[in-house]
Amino acid sequence: MKRTNIMEIPYSQNLPSEKWRRLVNEYAGILPDAPLKLKFTRNVLKYFHKVPNYCRRYPHFGEIVFREMLSEEMEKLLPGSRALVRKSMRKGKISRSSFALPNIYRFRHTIFLLVIAGLIGGLGIGATFLYDVIHSSTGSGPDNISLDRSVQPVPVGSDLSGVGPIRKRIVPSVAKENEEGDFPRYIENPIWLVEKTASVETYSNRLQIITSFSVENIPRSYVVFPKNSDTLPGKEALSTEIRGILYHASEGDMAPLKPEKNRLLKQYSNQLLQFAGRQKGYHYLIDRFGRIYRIVREEDAAFHAGNAVWADENSIFLNLNHAFIGICFEGKGFEEFHEEGSTKPKIRALDDATITEAQIRSGKELTDWLRFHYKIPEQNCVPHGITSVYPRDKLIGYHLDLAHGFPFHRFGLRNKYGDMFPSITEFGFKGDRHFREVLNGNIWPGINRSEEYLKSRAKQGNISLAVYRKQLNQRFDRYSDWQTHLHE
């Protein structure tokens, strides 16, 4: 892939020095596609002059500041890119800063002067603080401000909770953090609908949604169960809000992603699109070329989850068809095979998931929009395979689409394969031998964590793990029946 050359991009600002231009090209070179490289380079050219002048007078300090600015710009365009920068430095794709430990000796006089200046400044601050402490005890401090004598005395027996001098606590001005601690900063930036035609919606983050295949379905309605209580909720717990995103893979016929197979690729995509529309199976479908189709309207439920369980910090969800948006990638992570002497086919996991680069880019743009628009927390963005259950036998992994190989980091999400699973921790479900065989023994780390959690809870209750698991299974049946009852 050709690198974007900073000298080929016209811009009115003065260009950085030759050394800094080389750094820009090195950082831009690790971005995955040309549009991102172009946007990154333009942003750097636009803001590089904000490096303070005193840093420019000291080239080594200036380089450190400039490198940090480059990393911040990359992080805005490609979350998680700082790790990619460090890896590229180790491989020599990005040169390291020349301000290394051996250079400290060269700047020993400057460093010595800075240390002396810091000590003098510290002594001054300490003296000021001591002066304030001494004078505050004589009645001139902030805690001895005289009150307005015109205020009427408060009658005896009155409520004093709201009486007294009001003092404003002065705090530094800081950028307001999103209430969701796990919300990536880039999702706080506005994303909006730029243009809408009869067949396409275009959004400010490059997202494009083809809407000409959209269909209606039943309205959303599901029960939100409290996570830390066994009390069954009333009808006030019925909700129509979108609370999460469930990722799927179509697991159907696939053609090689090659130019000579273009006709077959389009044929398979069109067949899947027609099938999904008839079944009202997903809210969105992303084909092999990254094109996004809206299948079922967001305000309606879609039949994408089947029996599935998920939970966040406060709530448990048993009806993900209604509670979550379903996004399907045309792809597969499993294949059928025949063992010698067996007439029944078996299933095994593919070494690599077949989600394409174009699908990942489009999927992230769609995820960003949905999370921004509906305030969906990171915890509730999960692959279908780790939520699907078989209620009759209390087993996990009934459906296994995207049960391995989902690129969480490319979506700005935490790896959910390592998290504890609500189907186990809240309801005592477990995996059987078939489940382990299908995943070639590579079961999710979160399963062991969940099982250890069950053991510790059983021990705290002074009961066996089998008895505790049975209690949790009965809890699931009770919740499931109650959900049906509230919808009658």
C-alpha positions in Angstrom: 0.0 0.0 0.0 1.4 3.4 -1.0 2.2 5.7 1.9 0.6 9.1 2.0 3.4 11.7 1.5 3.1 14.8 3.6 4.6 16.9 0.8 1.9 16.0 -1.6 -0.9 17.6 0.6 -1.3 21.3 0.2 -2.0 23.3 3.3 -1.8 26.9 4.2 0.1 26.5 7.5 3.9 26.4 7.6 5.1 22.8 7.2 6.9 21.1 10.1 10.7 20.6 10.0 12.1 17.8 7.8 12.6 15.5 10.8 9.0 16.0 12.0 7.7 15.4 8.5 9.5 12.1 8.5 7.8 11.2 11.8 4.4 12.0 10.3 5.0 9.7 7.4 6.2 6.9 9.7 3.1 7.1 11.9 0.8 7.5 8.9 2.4 4.4 7.4 0.9 2.0 10.0 -2.7 3.1 9.4 -4.7 0.5 7.5 -6.1 2.5 4.6 -5.4 5.6 2.5 -8.4 7.7 3.7 -7.3 7.3 7.3 -3.7 8.2 6.4 -4.9 11.3 4.5 -7.2 12.4 7.4 -4.4 11.8 10.0 -1.9 13.8 8.0 -4.3 16.7 7.4 -5.1 16.9 11.2 -1.4 16.9 12.0 -0.7 19.7 9.6 -3.6 21.6 11.0 -2.6 21.3 14.7 1.2 20.9 14.7 1.8 24.6 15.3 0.2 24.1 18.7 3.4 22.6 20.0 4.6 25.3 22.4 7.4 27.6 21.2 9.6 26.8 24.2 9.5 23.1 23.1 10.6 24.1 19.6 13.7 25.8 21.1 14.7 22.5 22.7 14.4 20.0 19.8 14.5 16.9 22.0 11.7 18.1 24.2 9.8 19.3 21.2 10.1 15.9 19.5 8.6 14.2 22.6 5.6 16.6 22.6 5.1 16.2 18.9 5.2 12.4 19.1 2.5 12.5 21.8 0.4 14.7 19.5 0.8 12.2 16.7 -0.3 9.4 19.0 -3.3 11.3 20.2 -4.4 12.0 16.6 -4.0 8.3 15.7 -6.0 7.3 18.8 -8.9 9.5 17.7 -9.0 7.8 14.2 -8.1 4.3 15.3 -8.8 3.5 19.0 -6.1 1.2 20.5 -3.4 2.5 18.1 -1.0 3.3 20.9 -0.2 -0.4 21.2 0.3 -0.6 17.4 2.7 2.3 17.6 4.8 0.6 20.3 4.8 -2.6 18.3 5.9 -0.7 15.2 8.8 0.9 17.1 10.0 -2.5 18.2 9.9 -3.7 14.6 11.7 -0.6 13.5 8.8 0.8 11.3 8.8 3.9 13.5 12.0 5.4 14.7 12.6 5.8 18.4 13.0 9.2 20.1 16.6 10.3 20.2 16.1 11.7 23.7 17.4 8.5 25.4 19.3 8.0 28.6 22.7 8.4 27.0 21.7 11.9 26.0 21.1 13.0 29.6 24.8 13.6 30.1 24.8 16.0 27.2 22.1 18.1 28.9 23.4 17.8 32.4 23.8 21.6 32.9 20.3 22.3 31.7 18.8 19.5 33.9 20.8 20.9 36.9 19.3 24.4 36.3 15.8 23.0 36.0 16.2 21.0 39.3 17.5 24.2 41.1 14.6 26.2 39.7 12.1 23.5 40.8 13.5 23.5 44.4 13.3 27.3 44.6 9.7 27.2 43.3 8.9 24.5 45.8 10.3 26.6 48.7 8.2 29.6 47.6 5.0 27.5 47.5 5.8 26.1 50.9 6.4 29.5 52.5 3.1 30.8 51.0 1.2 27.8 52.4 2.8 28.3 55.9 1.8 32.0 55.8 -1.8 31.1 55.0 -2.0 28.5 57.8 -0.6 30.9 60.4 -2.9 33.7 59.4 -6.0 31.5 59.2 -5.7 30.9 63.0 -5.9 34.6 63.7 -9.4 35.0 62.2 -8.5 36.2 58.7 -8.7 32.8 57.0 -11.6 31.6 54.8 -13.2 29.7 57.6 -13.7 32.9 59.6 -15.6 34.9 57.1 -18.1 37.2 59.0 -21.7 36.6 58.1 -24.2 39.2 57.1 -25.7 40.5 60.4 -29.0 41.3 58.6 -29.9 37.6 58.5 -32.7 36.9 61.0 -32.0 34.4 63.8 -33.5 30.9 63.2 -36.2 29.9 65.6 -35.4 27.1 68.1 -36.5 23.7 66.9 -36.3 24.6 63.2 -34.8 22.2 60.6 -31.1 23.3 60.3 -30.2 21.0 57.4 -30.4 23.8 54.8 -29.2 26.7 57.1 -25.7 28.1 57.1 -23.2 29.9 54.9 -23.0 28.4 51.5 -19.4 27.9 50.4 -18.6 27.1 46.8 -15.9 24.6 46.5 -13.5 25.7 43.8 -12.3 22.9 41.6 -10.1 22.9 38.5 -12.0 23.1 35.2 -11.8 19.6 33.7 -13.4 18.0 30.7 -16.6 16.2 31.7 -16.1 12.5 31.6 -18.8 10.2 30.2 -20.8 8.5 33.0 -19.8 5.1 31.5 -16.3 4.6 32.6 -15.8 2.2 29.7 -17.1 4.6 27.0 -14.3 5.3 24.6 -13.7 9.0 24.2 -14.3 9.0 20.4 -17.9 7.9 21.0 -18.5 11.2 22.9 -17.9 13.1 19.7 -21.3 13.8 17.9 -22.3 11.5 15.1 -25.3 12.6 13.1 -27.4 11.9 10.0 -25.9 14.0 7.2 -28.2 13.0 4.3 -31.2 10.7 3.8 -32.5 9.6 0.4 -35.1 7.0 -0.5 -32.6 4.2 -0.3 -29.5 5.4 1.6 -28.7 7.1 4.9 -25.3 8.8 5.2 -23.8 9.7 8.6 -21.0 12.0 9.7 -18.6 9.2 10.6 -18.7 7.8 6.9 -21.4 5.3 7.9 -23.8 4.5 5.0 -26.9 2.3 5.5 -28.9 0.9 2.6 -32.5 1.2 3.7 -34.4 -0.1 0.6 -34.8 -3.6 2.1 -36.1 -2.5 5.5 -39.2 -4.2 6.9 -41.4 -3.8 9.9 -41.8 -6.3 12.7 -43.4 -6.6 16.2 -42.8 -3.7 18.6 -40.1 -4.1 21.2 -41.2 -5.2 24.7 -39.2 -7.1 27.3 -38.7 -7.5 31.0 -35.7 -6.0 32.8 -34.8 -8.2 35.8 -32.8 -6.6 38.6 -29.4 -8.3 38.9 -28.9 -8.1 42.6 -32.4 -9.2 43.7 -34.6 -12.3 43.4 -37.7 -10.2 43.6 -39.8 -10.7 40.5 -40.6 -7.3 38.9 -44.0 -6.0 38.0 -45.3 -4.6 34.7 -43.3 -1.4 35.4 -40.2 -3.5 34.4 -41.4 -3.8 30.8 -39.2 -1.8 28.6 -38.9 -0.8 24.9 -35.4 0.7 25.1 -32.5 -0.6 23.1 -29.9 -1.8 25.7 -27.2 -3.6 23.7 -25.8 -5.0 20.4 -25.6 -8.7 19.5 -23.1 -9.6 16.8 -23.8 -12.6 14.5 -22.2 -14.5 11.6 -24.5 -16.0 8.9 -22.6 -19.3 8.9 -23.9 -20.0 5.4 -22.3 -20.9 2.0 -19.2 -18.8 1.3 -17.3 -18.1 -1.9 -13.6 -17.2 -2.0 -13.1 -13.5 -1.8 -11.4 -13.3 -5.3 -12.2 -11.1 -8.3 -13.0 -14.1 -10.5 -15.7 -15.1 -7.9 -17.4 -11.7 -7.9 -20.6 -13.0 -9.5 -20.9 -15.9 -7.0 -20.1 -13.5 -4.1 -22.9 -11.2 -5.1 -25.3 -14.1 -5.6 -24.7 -15.5 -2.1 -25.1 -12.0 -0.6 -28.3 -11.4 -2.4 -29.7 -14.8 -1.3 -28.8 -14.1 2.3 -30.3 -10.7 2.1 -33.6 -12.0 0.8 -33.7 -14.8 3.4 -33.0 -12.4 6.3 -35.8 -10.1 5.2 -38.3 -13.0 5.0 -37.3 -14.3 8.4 -36.9 -10.8 9.9 -33.8 -12.3 11.4 -31.6 -9.2 12.0 -31.7 -5.5 12.3 -28.6 -5.1 10.1 -26.7 -7.3 7.6 -23.1 -6.5 6.5 -22.1 -8.3 3.3 -18.6 -9.4 2.3 -17.9 -6.0 0.7 -18.8 -4.0 3.8 -22.2 -2.8 2.5 -24.7 -2.3 5.4 -28.3 -3.2 4.9 -31.1 -2.4 7.3 -33.3 -5.4 7.5 -35.7 -4.8 10.5 -36.4 -1.3 11.7 -34.5 -0.4 14.9 -37.7 0.4 16.8 -39.0 -3.1 16.2 -37.7 -6.5 17.6 -35.9 -8.9 15.3 -35.7 -12.7 15.6 -32.0 -12.9 15.9 -31.1 -14.2 19.4 -33.3 -17.1 20.2 -32.8 -18.3 23.8 -30.1 -16.1 25.1 -28.9 -14.6 28.4 -26.9 -11.4 29.1 -26.5 -9.0 32.0 -24.8 -5.8 32.8 -24.0 -4.3 36.2 -27.6 -3.7 37.2 -29.9 -5.7 34.9 -30.5 -9.2 33.5 -31.9 -9.7 30.0 -33.6 -12.9 28.9 -35.2 -11.6 25.6 -32.3 -10.2 23.5 -34.6 -10.3 20.4 -36.3 -7.2 21.9 -33.5 -5.8 24.2 -30.6 -5.8 21.7 -29.9 -4.7 18.1 -28.8 -7.7 16.0 -26.0 -7.1 13.5 -25.1 -10.0 11.2 -21.8 -10.3 9.3 -21.9 -12.5 6.2 -19.3 -15.0 7.2 -18.6 -18.2 9.1 -16.4 -19.5 11.9 -17.3 -23.2 11.7 -17.4 -26.0 9.1 -18.8 -29.4 8.8 -16.5 -32.5 8.5 -16.9 -36.2 8.4 -14.8 -38.6 10.5 -13.8 -41.9 9.1 -16.5 -44.5 9.8 -19.1 -42.0 10.8 -22.2 -41.2 8.8 -23.1 -38.0 10.7 -21.2 -34.8 10.0 -19.5 -33.0 12.8 -18.7 -29.3 13.3 -15.3 -27.8 14.1 -14.1 -24.2 14.5 -12.2 -22.7 11.6 -8.7 -21.4 12.4 -9.6 -17.9 11.2 -13.0 -16.1 11.1 -14.0 -15.0 7.6 -15.0 -11.5 8.5 -13.3 -9.2 5.9 -11.5 -5.9 6.5 -14.3 -4.0 4.8 -16.9 -5.6 7.2 -14.8 -4.7 10.2 -14.6 -1.0 9.2 -18.3 -0.8 8.4 -19.2 -2.8 11.5 -17.3 -0.3 13.7 -18.9 2.7 12.1 -22.3 1.1 12.7 -21.4 0.2 16.3 -20.2 3.7 17.0 -23.4 5.2 15.7 -25.7 2.8 17.6 -23.7 3.3 20.9 -23.7 7.0 20.5 -27.4 7.3 19.6 -28.8 4.8 22.2 -26.1 5.3 24.9 -25.2 1.6 24.8 -22.5 0.6 27.3 -19.5 -1.3 26.1 -20.5 -4.2 28.4 -23.6 -4.9 26.4 -21.8 -5.3 23.0 -21.3 -9.1 22.7 -21.2 -11.9 20.1 -24.2 -14.2 19.9 -22.2 -17.3 20.6 -21.4 -16.4 24.2 -25.1 -15.5 25.1 -26.9 -18.4 23.4 -28.3 -21.1 25.7 -30.3 -24.3 25.6 -32.9 -23.9 28.4 -34.2 -27.4 28.6 -30.8 -28.9 29.5 -29.4 -25.7 31.0 -26.4 -25.6 28.6 -24.4 -22.8 27.1 -23.3 -22.5 23.5 -26.5 -23.6 21.7 -25.6 -21.3 18.8 -21.9 -20.6 18.4 -21.7 -17.9 15.7 -18.7 -15.6 16.5 -17.9 -17.9 19.5 -14.2 -17.4 18.6 -12.1 -14.9 16.7 -14.2 -11.8 17.0 -11.9 -8.7 16.7 -13.1 -6.9 19.8 -10.2 -4.4 19.8 -11.1 -3.3 16.2 -14.5 -2.2 17.6 -13.2 -0.4 20.6 -14.5 -3.2 22.8 -13.2 -5.3 25.7 -12.5 -9.0 24.9 -15.7 -10.7 26.2 -14.3 -14.2 25.9 -12.5 -13.6 29.2 -15.4 -12.1 31.1 -17.7 -14.1 33.4 -20.9 -15.2 31.7 -24.3 -14.4 33.2 -25.8 -17.6 32.0 -23.4 -19.4 34.3 -23.0 -17.0 37.3 -26.7 -16.0 37.4 -28.4 -19.3 36.4 -25.9 -22.1 36.7 -25.7 -23.2 33.1 -22.7 -25.2 31.9 -21.0 -26.5 28.8 -21.1 -30.1 27.7 -18.7 -32.4 25.9 -20.0 -31.5 22.5 -19.5 -27.8 23.2 -15.8 -28.4 24.1 -15.3 -30.6 21.1 -16.6 -28.0 18.7 -14.2 -25.4 20.1 -11.4 -27.9 19.8 -10.9 -27.6 23.5 -10.2 -23.9 23.3 -13.0 -22.9 25.6 -13.4 -19.3 26.7 -11.3 -18.2 29.7 -14.4 -16.6 31.2 -16.0 -20.1 31.7 -13.3 -21.1 34.2 -13.7 -17.7 35.9 -17.5 -18.2 36.1 -17.2 -21.7 37.5 -14.7 -20.6 40.2 -17.2 -17.9 41.1 -20.0 -20.5 41.5 -17.7 -22.6 43.7 -16.9 -19.6 46.0 -20.6 -18.7 46.3 -21.6 -22.3 47.1 -18.9 -22.4 49.7 -20.1 -19.1 51.3 -23.6 -20.6 51.5 -22.2 -23.8 53.0 -23.9 -26.0 50.3 -22.5 -28.2 47.5 -21.9 -26.8 44.0 -24.5 -29.2 42.6 -27.2 -27.9 45.0 -26.3 -24.3 44.3 -26.3 -24.9 40.6 -29.8 -26.5 40.8 -31.0 -23.4 42.8 -29.8 -21.1 40.0 -31.4 -23.4 37.3 -34.7 -23.0 39.2 -34.2 -19.3 39.3 -33.9 -19.2 35.5 -37.2 -21.2 35.1 -38.9 -18.9 37.5 -37.7 -15.8 35.6 -38.6 -17.3 32.2 -42.1 -18.2 33.3 -42.6 -14.7 34.8 -41.5 -13.0 31.6 -44.1 -15.0 29.7 -46.7 -14.1 32.4 -46.1 -10.4 32.1 -46.6 -10.5 28.3 -50.0 -12.3 28.5 
